[in-house]
């Protein structure tokens, strides 16, 4: 499978805001929906994109 534009948009918001919740709020999504989209993106690309350490993202 490939990455969808929506998944890339979600990833960009999470990376920019460093928050699943804030990204979801801006995109009109719930935090669990954001998590699912990022998980699917990582599985599709076979790469780990977000490292979560407490509330800090890398």
ABEGO torsion letter per residue (X at the ends): XBBBAAAAAAAAAAAAAGBAAAAAAAAGBBAAAAAAAAAAAAAAAGBBABBBBEABBX
